[in-house]
């Protein structure tokens, strides 16, 4: 997933991740799950593991 944001927002998010001693990707997963919860959906977003393009193959 790619998201284009302004430099100030990018810098602030990068600093927040650094302050929390976590990768930016983990911070984004947390944010996406917060959006799902806000809209009454289960927080099912997880960091991807394994090879690119293999996610979701054994799910359904």
N, C-alpha and C positions, 0 to 999 in steps of 0.2 A: 504494500500500500504506500502510495506517495501522497503527501499533502504539502502544498506550497503555502507557507505563512510568512509574515513580515519578519524582518531581522530582529526587531526588539522582542517579539514573541518567542522566536527561536532561541535567542540568547537567554531570556528569562527561563524558558523550559529547560534548557541545557544546564543552567545554574541550579535550578531546583533539583534536577536529577543528581547533580554533583553534590549538593548540600545533603541530600538524603542518601548518598552513597549507593546509588542504584543506576543501572543503565537507563538511558533515555527510552529505550524500547519498553522496559518494565513500567516506566511512568506512563507511557502511552497506553499500554494494556490496562492499567488502572483507570485511566481517564475514559477509555472506551467502555469499560464495565460500568463506570459511574453513569454514563449516558444511557446504557441499557436499563439500569435500575431506575433512573429518572423517568423512563418511559414504560415502566412496568414489565420489563423483560428480564429474564434471568441473566446474571453476569457470567457468560460462557466464553468470553474471549480469553485465550491463553497464548503465551509466547510459543511460537512455532519451533518445533524441533525436527531434526531429520533433514532429508534432502528437499530441495526446492521442488515444489509441484506435487509432493506426496501427501500433503495435509488433506484430511478428510476422506482418504481412501477407505479406511475401515470404519468410518462413522456413518450413520443414517438410521 
